[in-house]
Amino acid sequence: MVLHPFFVRIKALFRRPAMEHEIAEELEFHQALLRERLVRQGVSPAELETAAKRTFGNQSRWHERLTELWQFPAPENFLRDLGFSMRMLKKSPAFTAVAVVTLALGVGANTAIFSLINGFLLRPLPVPQSDQLALLRIDQGGPQPSYTMGAPFFRSLERRHEVFRDVFAFSHAALQVRGPSGNEEVEGQFVSGQFFRALQTPPLLGRLLTPEDDRPGGEPAGMAVVISERFWKTWFSGAADVLGRKLQIDNTLFTVVGVTPKQFIGADPTQRPQIYVPLAAEAIIKAPDSMTAAAYRGWWLSLLGRLQPGVTLDRANAALLTESMPIVREAVPDADWIAQATKSHFHFSVEPGSRGFTYLRLFFSKPLIAVFAMCGGVLLLACLNLASLLLARSASRERDLVTRLALGASRLRLLQQLLIESLLIALMGTAAGLAVAPAVSQALATMLLSVSGPQHAYLDTSLDWRVFAFAASIAVTAAMLIGLLPALRATSGTVSEQIKHGQRASLGDARRRLLPRILMASEVGLALMLVVGAGLLAESLLRLYKSDAGFDPRGVVNIAFDMDKQPLQGDALTELYHQIGERLRQQPGVKSVSFSLLIPLTGSGWDQPFSVAGGTPRELNLNVVGPAYFETMRIPMVKGHDFRWSDTRQSGYKIILNQAAAELLFPGRDAVGQQIMRQAYLPGIKKTWFEVIGVVGNAKYYTLGKPASPVGYLFIAQSDNPMHSYSAVARVEGLAGPLAAAARSIATRLAPDIPAPVMTTMNSVLDDSISAERVMALLAVFFAGCALLVTAIGLYGTLAYATARRTSEIGIRMALGAQRKRVMAMVFGENALVAAFGAGAGLGLALLASRALASFLYGTSPRDPWVLVGSLAALTIIASLASLVPALRAARIEPMDAIRCE
């Protein structure tokens, strides 16, 4: 029975020696038949072997052709080319090392940044059917929607099931859990009753929270809490009887009802909560500073929903647009607020929620994409570099390639072999880049997440199929970019001319010399674009650091005291703060001490509407401070005077405005001595008149990169909240470490029920406030440095190859009387001309591309002349050094040696 050729080839893969033996026997059989035929034709025995060989042909060639019939030609050729390419690269270890390292630099940087983008923007939550999740937001016609909202909005949405099967809310919180050695801060989340049901998470032990748990007071047996597997093992040593145990959270007892599995991370990919507390318990745990009590003005909840089967995002958005104003009227009792919401086209909408929600995504999406574009430039630069090197290297192999063409090899076959060599370089470079990418991406993630301050943040940057698919696409693209042009050029030209003239044939062809110069000029231009972009970002960062924050952060420390759960309140708590301040002021090196509710530039804020008599209410950002706050922060007192400890509620409410607020409320008038009224912005808060006792300089409130907003400063002794937790603000000369120990000692003596105070420096707060800009600038500078390094390597390698190929030409010139200096100037001048052309083109492109960075710049023009000149100077130095070494080498060529080699 005759087997199908495919099965014959499969069979040959496993019995190659036997097949080779059969082919040899078959060839011998045919030769024997040929001899018999020749004998019958009368050929003499002496001439028989010669005639048989002449008639039969080359036996080795017949063996090869028969072998091809038993093989898969494409894989066999690929394996041969792969082995040949490996041998060729092994013969040139220096070239191979430079090529792999250059490509690994580009691939590693791109893969590391892509891993961050994957963790932030692409990786779905590890829950079943995550594609059915939708993220709810509020649109009000502004450039950026709001992704948080108040509890009344959530409760109203929770009851609507037209488009959602479940709607759930969550909010991260640092919880004080009573342990054997006192209170310890633990990462937790407040979650609504449908949280676990919507995320379809089975418990590891017990049960998870339900809507019945998310009610004021919880179940009759008490409030329930769910803990993570890690918390179960660290706090309860993995005890099997953990269910039913009590856990004291912020002085409130909870009952452990379940344990979540290890792989469950919640709905925020950057958090790893250890405790899940019912949302309704927030009013008890955080009292009296409860966000639940702030009602519609306390925007603190992130909302997601699981869509009903068959409901699309478009249908959900259409339904929410219709229901938005009924929800607002149900959740908000303030008619003025509703009117303003109607005017601003307030409505709810949804977007894909498979990735969950984290606010860090809003901070870093655009910077990461911008840095990723720069990484793409570095990768393209590395590919241009390798293409230039391969182009120069293939020129030295032209005789070999032309000889193979003359012996019968097809151009397509040679192209395949050269492209496989490029693919091998790309694969080795990609593998090296993938090896270092996880460590680099994790280090970058640590830098990025430092913006989260004292809270712990996480980001999964592990390699998954997206990262591997990205790396594979890079390898294939890089192989084509670095290999196609050199391969086409190396296999072009006339065989006879190449054999006759060798290297001089290519040297005489101006068009063949033009392509390497275009590639070198492109390298220089692309590198200049990257250097200009990095220079602009670095200049912007320096200007941010030098910008006037309105206060002097040097020597200022913040010591946070958590007073929520100690027994004192009102005037007694104010007196406690007074005593703490006096004790801190007596410590060595302390110049002044005050207190502040909010630390500026941390992103935390609070606003209330104020108005003059008969005027329109205006929103003011607020802070509550103690006496000497402005002296400690070195915020100038423009008019009036500071608060005093004697200012109480009975003496009348006082307020100090910054210049922006004074101009907003009293344009062209003196604000000191005037009265302003705080509107009733919450239930239970009455309209209150405040006397303006001072005007201070403008200090940045939310962020360093925007103008100072209108701010009003209230006094600590007149706060509406009887149990506010404040931070001591101290100006210190010398080391601040001893003050931290002193603060812990003072807190232990005066307020033994509170956790140990936490100290941060104002300089670190300022650094964290511009963390995104700082990381972006540092990465841009790093990649610009890589671009300069890659450019230097590429220019040097290409020019060194080109100069080596001109050895005979330069030798003849020098034999005919050319001076060494003249030769060096000729080589250097030709290379400098190419670099100058590339720099000019790159400068024009950089001016166009820099516009894309305008939104990331602070106080810096995209056409900053100093940045442009500095970038041009840096690249000129690099290009000159890369050109100088080949020029010097050309000048040292001995004419006789060059001619003898030719």
C-alpha positions, 0 to 999 in steps of 0.5 A: 500500500502506497502511503500519503507523502505527508505520512512518509515524511512524518515517518522519516522524522523518526527513522532518518538513519534507516531512510538514508540507508534506503536512499543509498541502496536505491541509488546503488540499485539504479546505478547497477541497472545503468551499468547493465544497460551500458554493457548491453549497448556495447560499452567496454569494461574499461570505459564502463564506470566513466560512462556510468558516472557521466550518464548518471550525474552527481551522486551526492546531488541525487542523494540530496534531491531524494532526501528532500522528497522525504523531508518537510523542506521549509522546516528543514531549511529553517533549521539549517539556516538557524544553525548557520546563523548561530555559527555566524553570530558565534564567529562575531561575539563582539557584534552579537553582544552589542546587538543583543544588549542594544535590543535588550535595552529597548525591549526591556524598557518597553516590556517593563512600561507595558507591564505597568500599563497592563497592571493599571489599564488592561488586567481584569479583576480575578473574578468570574465574568469580570466583563459584565462589571460596569463602573459608575461615574457622575458626569457634569459637563466638565473635562473629568467625570467624578468616580466617587459619590455620596452614600445617598446616591449609592443607596438610591442606585442600589434599589434600581435593578432595571439594568443592574443585577447588583450595584455595590460600593466600597471605600478603602480605610485604615482601621485600628484593630485591637491586638495583644500589644494595643491598636494596630493599623490594618488595611481594610475596606467598607463594602456594601451588602452586595459587594461579594455577591456581585463579585461572585466570590466563594468564601474560603471559610464561613460566609461573606457579607450580605445585604442583611449585614449592611444595616445600621447595627447589623444583625441581632447577634452584632455586626459582622466582619469578613477577613482575608486569608492573610489576616486569618493566618497572621492574627489567628494563626490559621485557627479552624475556630476563627468563625464567631471570634470577636474583633475590636475595630476602632473600639467597636466589636465585630464578629468574624463570619468568613474568610476570603480566598487568597486570590481575592483582592476586592474591586481595587487592583492596587489595594489588598484589604485584610478586613471587609467591614459593612458599609453601614458600620462606617457611621459608628467606626468613624464617628464623629467624622463619619462620611455617611453623616456628610450625606450627599456632600461626602463623596467617598464611595466608588461604585460598580455594578454587574449588568443584567444578562443581555444589557449593554453599556449603551442601554445602561447609559440610556437608562441612567440618563433618564433616572439621574434626576429622580435619583438626585431628588431622592438623595438630596434635600437641598433645592439649590443643590438640585437646581445647580445639578440640573444646570450643570447637566448632572447625570450618572453613566457607566464605563467598562468595569472589568478592571475594577477602579483605582484613583491611581489610574487617573493619576498615571494613565496619561504619564504612562502612555507618554513614557511608553511612547518614549520607550517606543522611540528607544526601541525604534532607535535600537532597531535603526541602530541594528539595521545600520550595523547589519547593513555595514556587516552584510556589505563585508559579506557581499562576496560570499553572498554573490558566490552563493548566488552564482552557484545556484542559490535563489535570492529568496533563499538568501533573504530567508537566511539573512532574515532568520539571522535577524530573527535570532538576534531579535529573539535573543534580545527579547529574551534578555529584555524579558529577563530583566523586565519584571525587576524593572517594572516592579521597581517602577511600580514602587516609585509610582505607588509612592504617591499613595503616601502612608497607605499601602498600595500594590500593583501586579506587574507579573508577566501574563499572556498580554505581556508575552504577546507584546514581547512576541510582537516586538521580536517579530517587528524588530526582526523585520525592521533590523533585517529586511533592508540589510537583507534586500541590499545584500542580495541586490546587484549584478553577480558578474560585477560583484565577482569582477570588482568585489568591494569597489563595485559597491563603493562606486555606487552612490545609491548604495552608500546613501541608505546607511547615511539615511539610517544614521541621520534617522538615528540622530534625529530620533535621539534628538527628539527623545532628548528634547522631550526629556529635557522639557520634562526635567526643566518642568520638574525643576520649575515645579520644585522652585515654584512658590508653594506659599510656605517654606517646607524646609524644617517643617514636620507633621505629627499626626495624632489620632484622637477619634477613640479617646474620651475627651471632646470639645473644650477638653480636647482643645486643652489637650492639644494645647498641652501637647503643643506646649510640651512639643515646643519645649523639645530641643531644636523646636522653634514653633508649634501649631496644629492643622486639620489638613496637610497642604498638597496631600490631595485632601480637601474640604470646601464650604459655601460662604457669602457676604451679606446679600451676596452670592455664595462662593466655595472656599477651601477650608482648613482648621488650624491652631495659633502660630500656624502661619508663623510655623509655615512661614505664610506671611500675615498681610493684614490683621492678626493670628488666632489666639487660644482665648478665641472660643465659640463664646467670643464669636467665630473667627476666620482668616482668609488668604488673598485669593479668598479675600479678593473673591469675597471683597474685591477691591475692599479691605476684608479685615473686620468684615463679616461672612456667612457660612451657608447651611451645607449639611443637615444640623449645620446652621448658617453661621457668621464669621468675622474676618480677623486676618488676611494671609498670603496665598499658599497652595492647597491641593497641588503644586502645579496650579494657582492657589485656590481661595482658602479660609482658615478656621480656628481649632477651638471653634470647630463644629466637630468636637473630636477632630484629629489634628496634626501637630505642625512643628518647625525644627532646626537640626534632626527631626528624629528625636522629636518623633520619639518625644511625640510618642512619649508625650502622647503616651503620658497625655493620651494613653488611649490613642495609637502612636503618632506618625511623623512626616516631613513637609519636604516629603509631602511636597515630593509626594505631591509631584510624584507623577511628574517626578517619576515621569521626568526621571524615566524620560531622562533615563530613556534619553540617556539610553537613546544617547548610548544607543546612538553612540554605539550605533554611529560608532559601529556603523562608521567603523564598519564603513571605514574598514571597508574603505581601507583600500581607498584610503590606502591608495589616497595616502599612497598618492600623497594625501596627508593623514590629517586630511584623511582624518578630516575627510572621514570626520567631515563626511560623518559630521555632515550626516549627523548635522543633517539628522540633527536638523531634521530631528530638531524640526520634528522635536518642535512638532512633537513637543506640543504633545508634552505641553499638558505635562509641563509647568512653567516651561514652553515646549520651545524652550531655547535652553532645552533645545540648545542643550539637547543639540549640544549633547547629541553633537558631542556624542556624534562627534566622539562616535565619528572621531574614533573611526576617523583616527583609525583611518588616519593610521592606515598604512598605504602598503598594508592596505594595498597588499590586503586588497 
